[in-house]
Amino acid sequence: MQATNFLPLALAGTLVLSSCGKLGELSADNFTVTPSPMEMVGGQVPVTINGRFPEKYMNKKAVITVTPVLRYAAGETLGQSATFQGEKVQGNDQEISYRLGGNYTLKNTFAYTDAMRRSELYLTFKARMGKKDVEIPAVKVAHGVVATSDLYTKAAASTKSELATDAYQYAIKQTKEAQIKYLINQANIRTSELNSASVQDFLKTLRSIKADQKGYMLDNIEISAYASPDGSVKLNTELAKKREASSKDYVGSTLKKEALETDLSTRYTAEDWDGFQQLLQASNIQDKDVILRVLSMYQDPEEREKQIRNISAGYTELAEEILPELRRARLTIHYNIIGRSDDEIEQQLSKDASKLSVEELLYAATLTENKAAQKDIYAKAAQYYANDYRAFNNLAGLAIEEGNLEEARTQLNKAAQLNANATEVNANRALLALLQGNNAEAQSYLAKATTAQNYNELAGLLQLSAGSYAGSASTLQGNKSNAAALAQILNKDYAAALTTLKSVSQPDGLTSYLKAIVAARSGRDAEVISNLKTAFAADPSLKQRAATDLEFVNLFNDSSFTSLVK
């Protein structure tokens, strides 16, 4: 801004016209402005002007309208006017005594624009005495607007986007169960049981593991043997032990035959009351609730056995459908399905990416730090798996980090069409809206992303944009980011802000710029210069801002500062 665009106070004082009559010029001493300098809060510049008409100033027939005007290089913005009248004027405006003078307060809010950082607040006057217009020179009452809070948009630009994760697993845990059923009071395994579909599927799984030991990994086999709870405890204990032994022998011989080695763990349960209750509950037996209630009354095993025998005698269904299912051994194979290794995924990616699953492609993007390579992988995933929102979301995230906001919007729209409720999509839409200054839209999207990893940072940025500095500092407490430091600066907690800035994991130009602001507010001018040098080297666009930033007003005439911001 050129200095000639503004009307200096000294010059204003020389422009009092002879038509002023008994009304003279006013000076800046007649006014106080709060805050001074003015400050942008939530996109607005609120200002309170306390004025005074001196004693013997207000002509009894005079009417004076006072209008605040914020002037800057690109133009001016008018504030809300107030009108005052002398003691002989018939009207409804505030009356000012000629002999005593009078005080008044003007509250105004200007919609902020960047040009207002280098601005001057004037009070202009429209005066009339009777039917005669008189002129009162404008008075400059404040200079410039501190707009540090609008750095929230740059803080948002350094906020990480929310990437959708892959579900790729190198080893996927699997189990395969088989059951061998025994006749009442017997522990030998019948041929019919070995030929059952359950046991044959068990054997088929073992043979598949043997045939493809690259694709499968055997962990262990677990054997659990049971007796039904309708005999004596002693009999059932011996029976369960024998069933454990026979099933263990069978599995052991099978492993030997298939040339497989694994841990074999065994156990037995003498009376399978849990199994009994589960099977009974799932059955269609008419009085099952009565049976369960009666049996729950007895804690003593002998008494429960007596009751179960009595009930079994009276309920054929119980003896034929429930109890035989409990005379069994359960065989469980624990194994893993093995996927491609990292090297195999990378090799397949370069050879023919279409052969990779969507999970493998999304996982492949995490194997490199190269953003261009990540973008290429996500583009392939979007091409081959066009119904999966994650690739489009992640392309949007990379576009946000690159500052390509239109591309980000395009990709997010595609992602939202596939899954409008996805947390990552809504978090990124909130971040994009913040970067574009659409805070209402950001709030709407963020409400749908409460589980996002960057939720607190986005919420804190929204509070910053609204001027809730204490709330933002609280929300961002413990967050080592530019956003958290900015909130602490605006909340005037400079020690905490400096600690936060020193802990930012990936410092950028804004990090150093905020350090310069902390130094300026703490009166450490040398640190201001050194931090600004670092800031400009990382982000040259900050140089233009610093030249008019009232945070550094005490250095505007310092040669080191002026040469730095040229």
C-alpha positions as CSV (number, residue, x, y, z in Angstrom):
1,M,0.0,0.0,0.0
2,Q,1.3,3.4,-0.9
3,A,1.4,5.9,2.0
4,T,-0.1,8.6,-0.3
5,N,-3.4,6.6,-0.3
6,F,-4.1,7.7,3.3
7,L,-4.9,11.0,4.9
8,P,-2.4,11.8,7.6
9,L,-3.8,13.2,10.8
10,A,-1.7,16.4,10.6
11,L,-3.0,17.2,7.1
12,A,-6.6,16.5,8.2
13,G,-6.3,19.1,10.7
14,T,-5.5,21.8,8.1
15,L,-8.6,21.2,6.1
16,V,-11.1,22.9,8.5
17,L,-13.3,25.1,6.3
18,S,-14.6,28.5,7.2
19,S,-18.1,27.1,6.9
20,C,-17.7,25.2,10.2
21,G,-19.0,28.2,12.0
22,K,-19.1,27.5,15.7
23,L,-18.2,23.8,15.1
24,G,-14.5,23.2,15.1
25,E,-12.4,20.2,14.3
26,L,-12.1,17.2,16.6
27,S,-8.8,15.4,17.4
28,A,-7.9,11.8,18.0
29,D,-7.7,12.7,21.7
30,N,-11.4,12.8,21.7
31,F,-11.7,9.1,20.9
32,T,-10.5,5.8,22.2
33,V,-10.7,2.6,20.1
34,T,-10.9,-0.9,21.5
35,P,-9.0,-3.0,20.5
36,S,-6.2,-1.0,19.1
37,P,-4.8,-2.1,16.8
38,M,-8.0,-3.7,15.6
39,E,-8.2,-7.5,15.3
40,M,-9.9,-9.9,13.0
41,V,-12.0,-12.4,14.8
42,G,-14.0,-15.1,13.0
43,G,-13.9,-13.2,9.7
44,Q,-15.0,-10.0,11.3
45,V,-13.3,-6.9,12.6
46,P,-15.3,-5.8,15.7
47,V,-14.4,-2.4,17.1
48,T,-15.8,-0.2,19.9
49,I,-15.3,3.5,19.7
50,N,-15.8,5.7,22.7
51,G,-16.1,9.4,21.7
52,R,-16.6,12.7,23.4
53,F,-17.9,16.0,22.3
54,P,-15.9,18.6,24.3
55,E,-17.5,21.3,26.5
56,K,-18.9,24.2,24.5
57,Y,-18.5,22.2,21.2
58,M,-22.0,21.1,20.3
59,N,-23.9,24.1,19.0
60,K,-27.5,24.0,20.4
61,K,-28.9,24.0,16.8
62,A,-26.4,21.5,15.4
63,V,-27.0,17.9,14.2
64,I,-23.9,15.8,13.7
65,T,-23.8,12.3,12.1
66,V,-20.7,10.3,12.9
67,T,-19.7,7.4,10.6
68,P,-16.8,5.1,11.1
69,V,-15.0,4.3,7.8
70,L,-12.2,1.7,7.4
71,R,-10.0,2.8,4.5
72,Y,-7.5,0.6,2.7
73,A,-5.7,0.5,-0.6
74,A,-8.5,-1.4,-2.4
75,G,-11.2,1.0,-1.1
76,E,-13.2,1.6,2.0
77,T,-15.9,0.0,4.2
78,L,-18.5,2.1,6.0
79,G,-19.6,1.3,9.5
80,Q,-22.9,2.0,11.3
81,S,-23.6,5.8,11.7
82,A,-24.9,7.5,14.8
83,T,-26.5,11.0,15.0
84,F,-26.4,13.5,17.8
85,Q,-28.2,16.8,18.2
86,G,-27.9,20.0,20.1
87,E,-30.2,21.1,22.9
88,K,-32.6,23.2,20.7
89,V,-33.0,20.6,18.0
90,Q,-36.4,18.9,17.8
91,G,-35.6,15.3,17.2
92,N,-35.1,11.8,18.7
93,D,-31.3,11.5,18.5
94,Q,-28.9,11.6,21.5
95,E,-28.8,15.1,22.9
96,I,-25.4,16.6,23.7
97,S,-25.1,19.5,26.1
98,Y,-23.3,22.6,24.8
99,R,-21.9,23.6,28.2
100,L,-21.0,20.1,29.4
101,G,-20.3,18.2,26.2
102,G,-21.1,14.5,26.1
103,N,-19.9,11.0,25.7
104,Y,-21.1,8.3,23.3
105,T,-20.2,4.8,22.2
106,L,-20.2,3.3,18.7
107,K,-20.0,-0.4,18.2
108,N,-19.1,-1.6,14.7
109,T,-18.2,-4.8,12.9
110,F,-16.5,-4.8,9.5
111,A,-16.5,-7.9,7.3
112,Y,-12.8,-8.7,7.0
113,T,-10.8,-8.7,3.7
114,D,-7.0,-9.2,3.4
115,A,-6.5,-5.6,2.3
116,M,-7.6,-4.4,5.8
117,R,-4.4,-5.5,7.4
118,R,-2.9,-2.2,6.1
119,S,-5.8,0.1,6.9
120,E,-6.8,3.2,8.8
121,L,-10.0,3.7,10.7
122,Y,-11.5,7.2,10.3
123,L,-14.5,8.9,11.8
124,T,-16.3,11.1,9.3
125,F,-18.8,13.7,10.2
126,K,-21.8,15.1,8.4
127,A,-22.9,18.3,10.3
128,R,-25.8,20.8,9.9
129,M,-26.7,23.9,11.9
130,G,-30.2,24.9,11.2
131,K,-30.4,24.8,7.4
132,K,-26.7,25.3,6.8
133,D,-24.3,22.4,6.2
134,V,-20.9,22.7,7.9
135,E,-17.8,20.5,7.5
136,I,-15.9,18.8,10.2
137,P,-12.7,17.1,9.1
138,A,-12.4,13.4,9.4
139,V,-10.3,12.1,12.2
140,K,-8.1,9.0,12.1
141,V,-8.6,7.0,15.3
142,A,-6.9,3.6,14.6
143,H,-4.3,2.1,12.3
144,G,-4.4,-1.4,10.8
145,V,-5.9,-4.8,11.6
146,V,-4.1,-7.7,13.2
147,A,-5.3,-10.8,11.2
148,T,-3.3,-13.6,12.8
149,S,-6.3,-15.7,13.2
150,D,-6.8,-16.0,9.5
151,L,-3.6,-18.2,9.5
152,Y,-6.0,-21.0,10.3
153,T,-6.3,-21.6,6.6
154,K,-2.6,-22.2,6.3
155,A,-2.7,-24.3,9.4
156,A,-5.4,-26.3,7.7
157,A,-3.2,-26.7,4.7
158,S,-0.6,-28.5,6.9
159,T,-3.2,-30.7,8.4
160,K,-2.9,-34.3,7.2
161,S,-5.8,-35.6,5.2
162,E,-7.7,-38.7,6.3
163,L,-6.6,-41.7,4.2
164,A,-8.8,-44.8,4.0
165,T,-6.8,-47.9,5.2
166,D,-6.4,-51.3,3.6
167,A,-7.5,-54.5,5.2
168,Y,-4.6,-56.5,3.8
169,Q,-3.3,-59.2,6.0
170,Y,-0.2,-61.3,5.2
171,A,-1.5,-64.1,7.4
172,I,-5.2,-64.5,7.8
173,K,-6.2,-66.7,10.8
174,Q,-8.5,-69.6,9.9
175,T,-10.1,-72.6,11.8
176,K,-11.6,-75.8,10.6
177,E,-13.6,-78.0,12.9
178,A,-14.7,-81.6,12.8
179,Q,-16.7,-83.7,15.3
180,I,-16.4,-87.4,16.1
181,K,-19.6,-88.7,17.9
182,Y,-19.5,-91.7,20.2
183,L,-22.1,-94.1,21.3
184,I,-23.3,-94.0,24.9
185,N,-20.7,-95.2,27.4
186,Q,-18.2,-95.9,24.5
187,A,-14.9,-94.3,23.5
188,N,-14.0,-96.2,20.4
189,I,-14.2,-94.3,17.1
190,R,-16.6,-95.9,14.6
191,T,-15.8,-96.2,10.8
192,S,-19.0,-94.3,10.1
193,E,-17.7,-91.3,12.0
194,L,-14.4,-91.3,10.1
195,N,-16.3,-91.3,6.8
196,S,-18.6,-88.5,7.9
197,A,-18.6,-85.2,5.9
198,S,-17.2,-83.4,9.0
199,V,-14.1,-85.6,9.4
200,Q,-13.6,-85.8,5.6
201,D,-13.5,-82.0,5.4
202,F,-11.0,-82.0,8.3
203,L,-8.8,-84.3,6.3
204,K,-9.2,-82.3,3.1
205,T,-8.0,-79.2,4.9
206,L,-4.9,-80.9,6.2
207,R,-4.1,-82.2,2.8
208,S,-4.5,-78.7,1.3
209,I,-2.1,-77.3,3.9
210,K,0.4,-80.1,3.0
211,A,0.0,-79.5,-0.7
212,D,0.5,-75.7,-0.5
213,Q,2.8,-74.9,2.4
214,K,3.6,-71.5,0.8
215,G,-0.1,-70.5,0.8
216,Y,-0.9,-72.1,4.2
217,M,0.7,-72.2,7.6
218,L,-0.3,-74.7,10.2
219,D,-0.4,-73.4,13.8
220,N,-1.7,-76.3,15.9
221,I,-4.6,-78.7,16.3
222,E,-6.8,-78.7,19.4
223,I,-8.8,-81.7,20.6
224,S,-11.6,-81.3,23.1
225,A,-13.4,-84.5,24.3
226,Y,-16.7,-84.6,26.2
227,A,-19.2,-86.8,28.0
228,S,-22.9,-86.1,28.3
229,P,-24.1,-85.1,31.8
230,D,-26.4,-88.1,32.3
231,G,-24.1,-90.5,34.1
232,S,-22.1,-90.5,37.3
233,V,-19.2,-88.1,37.6
234,K,-16.8,-90.9,38.0
235,L,-18.1,-92.7,34.9
236,N,-18.2,-89.6,32.8
237,T,-14.7,-88.6,33.8
238,E,-13.2,-91.9,32.8
239,L,-15.3,-91.9,29.6
240,A,-14.2,-88.3,28.6
241,K,-10.5,-89.3,29.2
242,K,-10.8,-92.3,27.0
243,R,-12.5,-90.3,24.2
244,E,-9.7,-87.7,24.5
245,A,-7.1,-90.5,24.1
246,S,-8.8,-92.2,21.1
247,S,-9.3,-88.9,19.3
248,K,-5.7,-87.9,20.0
249,D,-4.5,-91.3,18.6
250,Y,-6.5,-90.8,15.5
251,V,-5.3,-87.2,14.8
252,G,-1.7,-88.2,15.6
253,S,-1.7,-91.1,13.2
254,T,-3.3,-88.9,10.5
255,L,-0.6,-86.3,10.9
256,K,2.1,-89.0,10.6
257,K,0.4,-90.4,7.5
258,E,0.2,-86.9,5.9
259,A,3.8,-86.1,7.0
260,L,2.7,-83.0,8.9
261,E,4.1,-81.7,12.1
262,T,2.3,-79.4,14.5
263,D,1.5,-78.9,18.2
264,L,-1.3,-81.1,19.4
265,S,-3.2,-79.9,22.5
266,T,-5.9,-82.0,24.2
267,R,-8.3,-81.6,27.0
268,Y,-11.5,-83.3,28.3
269,T,-14.7,-82.2,29.9
270,A,-16.4,-84.8,32.1
271,E,-19.9,-83.3,31.9
272,D,-20.8,-80.9,29.2
273,W,-23.4,-78.8,31.0
274,D,-22.7,-75.7,28.8
275,G,-23.2,-77.7,25.6
276,F,-26.3,-79.3,27.1
277,Q,-27.9,-75.9,27.8
278,Q,-26.9,-74.4,24.4
279,L,-28.4,-77.4,22.5
280,L,-31.5,-77.4,24.6
281,Q,-32.0,-73.7,24.2
282,A,-31.7,-74.0,20.4
283,S,-34.0,-77.0,20.2
284,N,-37.8,-77.1,19.5
285,I,-38.5,-79.1,22.7
286,Q,-41.8,-77.7,24.0
287,D,-40.8,-77.5,27.7
288,K,-37.2,-76.5,27.3
289,D,-37.5,-73.4,29.5
290,V,-39.0,-75.4,32.3
291,I,-36.2,-78.0,32.0
292,L,-33.5,-75.3,32.1
293,R,-35.1,-73.7,35.1
294,V,-35.3,-76.9,37.0
295,L,-31.7,-77.9,36.3
296,S,-30.5,-74.4,37.3
297,M,-31.8,-75.1,40.8
298,Y,-29.2,-77.7,41.4
299,Q,-25.5,-77.0,41.8
300,D,-24.5,-80.4,43.1
301,P,-23.3,-82.6,40.1
302,E,-24.8,-85.8,41.6
303,E,-28.2,-84.1,42.0
304,R,-28.1,-82.6,38.5
305,E,-27.3,-86.1,37.1
306,K,-30.2,-87.5,38.9
307,Q,-32.5,-84.9,37.6
308,I,-31.2,-85.2,34.0
309,R,-31.8,-89.0,34.2
310,N,-35.4,-88.4,35.5
311,I,-36.0,-85.8,32.8
312,S,-34.5,-88.0,30.1
313,A,-36.8,-90.8,31.0
314,G,-39.8,-88.5,30.7
315,Y,-38.7,-86.7,27.6
316,T,-37.8,-88.9,24.7
317,E,-36.7,-85.9,22.6
318,L,-34.1,-85.1,25.2
319,A,-32.6,-88.5,25.2
320,E,-32.7,-88.9,21.5
321,E,-31.8,-85.4,20.3
322,I,-29.7,-83.6,22.9
323,L,-27.7,-86.1,24.9
324,P,-26.2,-88.0,21.9
325,E,-24.8,-84.8,20.5
326,L,-22.8,-84.3,23.7
327,R,-20.9,-87.6,23.4
328,R,-18.2,-86.3,21.2
329,A,-14.7,-85.1,20.5
330,R,-14.2,-81.8,18.7
331,L,-11.1,-81.5,16.4
332,T,-10.0,-78.0,15.5
333,I,-7.3,-77.0,13.0
334,H,-5.8,-73.6,13.6
335,Y,-4.0,-72.3,10.5
336,N,-3.2,-69.2,8.5
337,I,-3.8,-68.4,4.8
338,I,-0.6,-66.7,3.7
339,G,-0.7,-63.8,1.2
340,R,1.9,-62.1,-1.0
341,S,5.0,-60.7,0.8
342,D,5.9,-57.0,0.3
343,D,8.4,-57.9,-2.4
344,E,5.9,-60.1,-4.2
345,I,3.3,-57.3,-4.1
346,E,5.8,-54.8,-5.5
347,Q,6.8,-57.2,-8.2
348,Q,3.2,-57.9,-9.2
349,L,2.5,-54.2,-9.2
350,S,5.2,-53.5,-11.7
351,K,4.3,-56.6,-13.8
352,D,0.5,-56.5,-13.9
353,A,-1.3,-54.5,-11.2
354,S,-4.7,-55.8,-12.3
355,K,-3.8,-59.2,-10.7
356,L,-3.6,-57.6,-7.3
357,S,-6.7,-57.4,-5.0
358,V,-7.9,-54.0,-3.9
359,E,-6.5,-54.6,-0.5
360,E,-3.1,-55.5,-1.9
361,L,-3.2,-52.3,-4.1
362,L,-4.1,-50.0,-1.2
363,Y,-1.5,-51.7,1.0
364,A,1.1,-51.3,-1.8
365,A,0.7,-47.5,-1.6
366,T,1.8,-47.7,2.0
367,L,5.1,-49.3,1.0
368,T,6.5,-46.1,-0.5
369,E,6.9,-42.5,0.7
370,N,6.9,-41.2,-2.9
371,K,3.7,-39.2,-3.4
372,A,3.8,-39.6,-7.2
373,A,4.1,-43.4,-6.8
374,Q,1.2,-43.4,-4.3
375,K,-0.9,-41.4,-6.6
376,D,-0.2,-43.9,-9.5
377,I,-1.2,-46.8,-7.3
378,Y,-4.4,-45.3,-6.1
379,A,-5.3,-44.4,-9.7
380,K,-4.8,-48.1,-10.6
381,A,-7.0,-49.1,-7.7
382,A,-9.7,-46.7,-8.7
383,Q,-9.5,-48.1,-12.3
384,Y,-9.7,-51.8,-11.4
385,Y,-12.0,-51.4,-8.4
386,A,-14.3,-48.5,-9.4
387,N,-16.9,-49.4,-6.8
388,D,-14.5,-49.0,-3.9
389,Y,-14.6,-45.5,-2.4
390,R,-11.2,-45.7,-0.7
391,A,-9.0,-45.2,-3.8
392,F,-11.0,-42.0,-4.7
393,N,-10.8,-40.8,-1.2
394,N,-7.1,-41.3,-1.0
395,L,-6.5,-39.6,-4.4
396,A,-8.4,-36.6,-2.9
397,G,-6.2,-36.7,0.2
398,L,-3.1,-36.5,-1.9
399,A,-4.6,-33.6,-4.0
400,I,-5.4,-31.7,-0.8
401,E,-1.8,-32.1,0.3
402,E,-0.6,-30.8,-3.1
403,G,-3.0,-27.8,-2.9
404,N,-5.0,-29.0,-5.9
405,L,-8.4,-28.3,-4.3
406,E,-10.5,-28.7,-7.4
407,E,-9.0,-32.1,-8.1
408,A,-9.7,-33.0,-4.5
409,R,-13.3,-32.0,-4.8
410,T,-13.8,-34.0,-7.9
411,Q,-12.3,-37.2,-6.3
412,L,-14.3,-36.7,-3.1
413,N,-17.5,-36.3,-5.0
414,K,-16.8,-39.7,-6.6
415,A,-16.0,-41.2,-3.2
416,A,-19.2,-39.8,-1.7
417,Q,-21.3,-41.3,-4.5
418,L,-20.0,-44.7,-3.4
419,N,-20.1,-44.2,0.3
420,A,-21.4,-40.9,1.6
421,N,-21.2,-42.0,5.2
422,A,-17.5,-43.0,5.2
423,T,-15.7,-41.2,8.0
424,E,-12.6,-40.5,5.8
425,V,-14.7,-38.9,3.1
426,N,-16.5,-36.6,5.4
427,A,-13.3,-35.7,7.3
428,N,-11.6,-34.8,4.0
429,R,-14.7,-32.8,2.8
430,A,-14.5,-30.9,6.1
431,L,-10.8,-30.2,5.6
432,L,-11.5,-29.1,2.0
433,A,-14.3,-26.8,3.1
434,L,-12.0,-25.2,5.7
435,L,-9.3,-24.6,3.1
436,Q,-11.9,-22.9,0.9
437,G,-13.2,-20.8,3.7
438,N,-16.6,-22.5,3.8
439,N,-16.9,-23.0,7.5
440,A,-20.6,-23.9,7.7
441,E,-20.0,-26.7,5.2
442,A,-17.0,-27.8,7.1
443,Q,-19.0,-28.0,10.3
444,S,-21.7,-30.1,8.5
445,Y,-19.2,-32.7,7.2
446,L,-17.2,-32.8,10.4
447,A,-20.3,-33.8,12.3
448,K,-20.3,-37.1,10.3
449,A,-16.6,-37.7,11.0
450,T,-16.3,-37.9,14.7
451,T,-14.1,-41.0,14.6
452,A,-11.6,-39.6,12.2
453,Q,-8.0,-39.5,13.4
454,N,-7.7,-35.8,12.6
455,Y,-11.1,-34.9,14.1
456,N,-9.7,-32.9,17.0
457,E,-7.5,-30.9,14.7
458,L,-10.3,-30.1,12.3
459,A,-12.6,-29.2,15.2
460,G,-9.9,-27.0,16.7
461,L,-9.5,-25.2,13.3
462,L,-13.2,-24.6,13.1
463,Q,-13.2,-23.1,16.5
464,L,-10.2,-20.9,15.4
465,S,-12.2,-19.7,12.4
466,A,-15.1,-18.8,14.6
467,G,-12.9,-16.8,17.0
468,S,-13.2,-19.3,19.9
469,Y,-9.5,-19.3,20.9
470,A,-9.8,-20.7,24.4
471,G,-12.1,-23.5,23.1
472,S,-9.7,-24.3,20.2
473,A,-6.7,-24.4,22.6
474,S,-8.6,-26.8,24.8
475,T,-9.6,-29.0,21.9
476,L,-6.1,-29.1,20.5
477,Q,-4.4,-29.7,23.8
478,G,-1.6,-32.2,23.3
479,N,-1.7,-31.9,19.6
480,K,1.8,-31.0,18.2
481,S,0.7,-29.0,15.2
482,N,0.7,-25.5,13.7
483,A,-3.1,-25.4,14.4
484,A,-2.5,-26.1,18.1
485,A,0.2,-23.5,18.4
486,L,-1.9,-20.8,16.6
487,A,-4.7,-21.4,19.1
488,Q,-2.3,-21.0,22.0
489,I,-0.9,-17.8,20.5
490,L,-4.4,-16.3,20.0
491,N,-5.1,-17.4,23.6
492,K,-2.0,-15.5,24.7
493,D,-0.3,-18.7,26.0
494,Y,3.1,-18.0,24.3
495,A,5.2,-20.4,26.4
496,A,2.9,-23.3,25.5
497,A,2.8,-22.2,21.8
498,L,6.6,-22.2,21.6
499,T,6.8,-25.7,23.2
500,T,4.3,-26.9,20.6
501,L,6.1,-25.4,17.7
502,K,9.3,-27.0,18.7
503,S,7.5,-30.4,18.7
504,V,5.9,-30.2,15.3
505,S,7.0,-33.4,13.5
506,Q,7.2,-31.8,10.0
507,P,7.9,-28.1,10.5
508,D,7.1,-25.9,7.5
509,G,7.1,-22.2,6.7
510,L,4.1,-21.5,8.9
511,T,5.8,-23.2,11.8
512,S,8.7,-20.7,11.6
513,Y,6.3,-17.8,10.9
514,L,4.4,-18.6,14.1
515,K,7.7,-18.8,16.0
516,A,8.4,-15.3,14.7
517,I,5.0,-14.1,16.0
518,V,5.7,-15.6,19.4
519,A,9.1,-13.8,19.5
520,A,7.5,-10.5,18.4
521,R,4.8,-10.7,21.1
522,S,7.5,-11.6,23.6
523,G,9.8,-8.7,22.6
524,R,12.6,-10.9,21.2
525,D,13.3,-9.0,17.9
526,A,16.4,-10.9,16.9
527,E,14.5,-14.2,17.0
528,V,11.8,-12.6,14.9
529,I,14.3,-11.9,12.1
530,S,15.9,-15.4,12.2
531,N,12.5,-17.2,12.2
532,L,11.2,-15.1,9.4
533,K,14.2,-15.9,7.3
534,T,13.5,-19.6,7.8
535,A,9.8,-19.1,7.1
536,F,10.4,-17.2,3.8
537,A,12.9,-19.9,2.6
538,A,10.2,-22.6,3.1
539,D,7.2,-20.5,1.9
540,P,8.1,-17.3,0.0
541,S,4.4,-16.3,0.0
542,L,4.7,-15.4,3.7
543,K,7.1,-12.5,2.8
544,Q,4.3,-10.4,1.3
545,R,2.2,-11.0,4.4
546,A,4.9,-10.2,6.8
547,A,5.5,-6.8,5.1
548,T,2.0,-5.6,6.3
549,D,1.5,-7.8,9.3
550,L,1.0,-5.7,12.4
551,E,2.5,-8.5,14.5
552,F,5.8,-7.0,13.4
553,V,4.9,-3.3,13.6
554,N,7.8,-2.6,16.0
555,L,10.2,-3.7,13.2
556,F,8.6,-1.7,10.3
557,N,11.4,0.8,10.5
558,D,14.1,-1.7,11.2
559,S,16.5,-2.1,8.3
560,S,17.0,-5.8,8.9
561,F,13.2,-6.3,8.7
562,T,12.6,-4.0,5.7
563,S,15.4,-5.6,3.7
564,L,14.1,-9.1,4.5
565,V,10.5,-8.4,3.3
566,K,11.5,-6.6,0.1
